Amino acid sequence: MRHRLWSLASVFLCLCLTLGLCACAPAAQSPSASPSPTATQPSPSQTAQDAGDAEDAEDVQGLMSSFAATDLDGQSVDQGIFSGYALTMVNVWATFCGPCIQEMPDLGELAAEYQDKGVRIVGLVSDVLDADGNLSKDQVETAREIVESTGANYLHLLPSEDLFGILNQISAVPTTFFVDERGVQVGYAYMGSMSKEQWSQILDEMLEEVAP
């Protein structure tokens, strides 16, 4: 009996260590302080609508159907970033997160390879606010340097009031979810980093889901 309990404890410890390599807990100032060791989870909104919903596009209010924010260069952006793309992959990451940074070179390559297929990749940096809730110039610069060094040369959003609702539902980084051209979430959110091959397979599956 004692031997069996020890074996079960060893398996559980190995599982926790493995999952820990794939996701990081958010910083204290970011949306959530309690990490969850789950590879995949339901969508952050829990009410994501199916891409094939019969409602008219203008009547649909999705996860990111209406927002305003700025990018790493201080340029204003809104839900128009999804226009013309059948699918957008939104990757929530943090400057302190090793797994986030390790997968960014692959995401940069995927962004280029899938652009002609109607796919866009967008990053959302979760840990660039100071203690007062304002953007930290130093943290933003750190994020900019990471993007440059990893070749993740796709659009990266900075937290804004309109995006706090999303960030408050993220329990660990990286977390990745998908939206269609209306900002309506498609499928599930994925917690943890993945290889280029894994993301490519998921993108292909998501594209089939949003195909007319």
Summary of the structure (lengths in Angstrom):
residues: 212
radius of gyration: 17.7
end to end distance: 57.1
largest distance: 62.6
contacts: 649
relative contact order: 0.23
helix: 39%
strand: 20%
